[in-house]
Amino acid sequence: MAKKTEEHAEVLEKYAIEINNILVEIKVETDPKEPVPIYNVSIANISPTTKIILEKIRQEFVSKMNMVDLDKFESAEEVLNIREEFKKEIHDLILKYFPQTNPETLNMLVNYLLEENLGLGKIEILLKDSALEEIVVNNHTDPVWVYHRRHGWLVTNILIPSEARIRHFATMIGREVGKEITNLNPLMDAHLRTGDRVNATLSPISNKGNTITIRKFADDPWTITKFIKEGTISVEAAAFIWLAIQNELSILIAGGTGSGKTSMLNVVANFFPPNQRIVSIEDTRELVLPDDLHWVPMETRLPNPEGKGGVTMLDLLVNSLRMRPDRIIVGEIRRKKEAEVMLEAMHTGHSVYATVHANNADETIKRLTNPPIDIPKQMLSALSLIVVQNRNRRTGKRRTLQVAEIGHDGDPKVLLRYSAQKDVIEKLADSEMVMERLMLYTGMSKEEITFDLKQKVRILKWLVRKGVEDVNQIGLHIAKYYTGKLILE
C-alpha cells in the first residue's frame, strides 16, 4: 500500500508595498487545509512588541477621545478637521510611549494608528496593491476576499472587527462622493474620484451581514503585450484585430462578468492612430489610453435624490456624434436605443468599439436581436468583428475565446477559437467579410493583406521581446508605426 504523501504550504508569490512609510509584506501561499490560496498581509517595519504598545496607545486614544462618531459629520471639511485633531492627539500619545522616536518613524506610526482608527484600516493596504482587481467584505465573521490579477480569488488574513465598522466604512466612502447608505436606503453604488467602483449593502438586505465590494481602477492598465505574455490572446489574433482597427472596422467585445471585456477594450485602444479623435463613454471611468492620443473621456451621471441632473449612456452617445469623433468607445450596450445609435454611428462612417454581456458569438447575436436590445438582424452587417472574452472560474485564467466576423445576413462566422485542452487559439476558417472589406477600402490584394499581417505579428513579437508593457510606450511605438518611423532593433 502506497504511503500518503504529506502536503506542505507553497509560496506562490511574495512582494512588498509601501504606504505612508509603512512597509507591508504580501505573501500569496497555499495551505493544505484551505481550498483556495491565502493572501497574507504583514507589516514588516513594526515589531510585534511595538504593535502591542500601539494597541495600548489605540485603546488609550479611544478612551480619551471617546471615539467621536464621524458619521454624524455631514461635510468632508468637518471630517478633515476632526481627523487633524485626532492626529495631534495620537502624535502626543506616541511620544509619551516612544520619546526618542525620530520624525520619520513618528509620522509612520501616527499614520498607522490614524488609518486603524479613522480610515479604512487594513483595507487601505489592499487598495494600494496594484495587483488586486477586486476587494470584497462579506461580513465581520468572514475574512476579506480579494481577486488577484495573477492568482484569481484569494482569502486574506484580514478580518473586520464588527458589522458597525463595515457600515462605518461604507458611510465614509459614500460621504466622499455625496452618497448615503442608511436603513431606508440600504444599497449604495458609488464611483470614487480615484476611479474605483464601490457597492455596499446593509443587513438584513444582505442576510449574513453588511457588505462592501470594491472594483479597483487599473492605474497600470492591461496592454496588448501583457495580454500576449499572459497567454490571453495569440500574436496572430492580436495582429488580425490590429489590422481591422487600423482600417476602421467596428468591433464588439463580448463576455461574461469579470471575463476581461473592459481590459480587451483598453487593449484594442492600443492600436488607435494618434491623428484621430476618440470619444469614450463609460458608466465608470476604467479605460486608460496612451497620452499621445486625441482622446475625450466621458462618464454618465446618476440623478440626484430629486431625480434631476442624470446623464445617461444614450445622452452621451447621441452627444458624441456632434463632437466630430473618428472613433467612439462605448463601455457597455444594454438597451435598444443605445444599440440603434451605435449602429447608426457605424452606418454613418464612425468606427465604434463597445462591450456587451454574452458568452459566445452566437449568444451575442441572439442578445442583440432579442429584447431588451431587440435590433433587426440585418442591421448587424455594419459590425465587422465580435471578440469574445472568457474567464475560467476554476483556474482564474482569462482568454480570448472566439474571434468572429459578421456576414451580410447578420450571422457570425468564427475565424479563431480557443482550445482549452491545448491552451492555444486555433484558426477555424479564413475570413471572407473582413477580407472583402479590407480589399474594398484599402485597394490591397489578399497577398498584400497577408504580408501586412505578418509584419504586424513581427512587430508584436518584437514589443513582447523588448518588454514594452507601459500603455504610453506602446502608444509611442504604434504612433511611430503609423508614421513610418518604427525601426525594429
Secondary structure by P-SEA (a helix, b strand, c coil): cccbbbbbbbbccccccccccbbbbbbbbccccccccccccccccccaaaaaaaaaaaaaaaaaaccccccccccaaaaaaaaaaaaaaaaaaaaaccccccaaaaaaaaaaaaaacccccaaaaaaacccccbbbbccccccbbbbbccccccccccccccaaaaaaaaaaaaaaccccccccccbbbbbccccbbbbbbccccccccbbbbbbccccccccaaaaaaaccccaaaaaaaaaaaaabbbbbbbbcccccaaaaaaaaaccccccbbbbbbccccccccccccbbbbbbbbbbcccccccccaaaaaaaaaaccccbbbbcccccaaaaaaaaaaaaabbbbbbccccccaaaaaaaaacccccccccccccccbbbbbbbccccccccccbbbbbccccbbbbcccccccccbbbbcccccaaaaaaaaaccccaaaaaaaaaaaaaaaaaaaaaccccaaaaaaaaaaaaacccccc
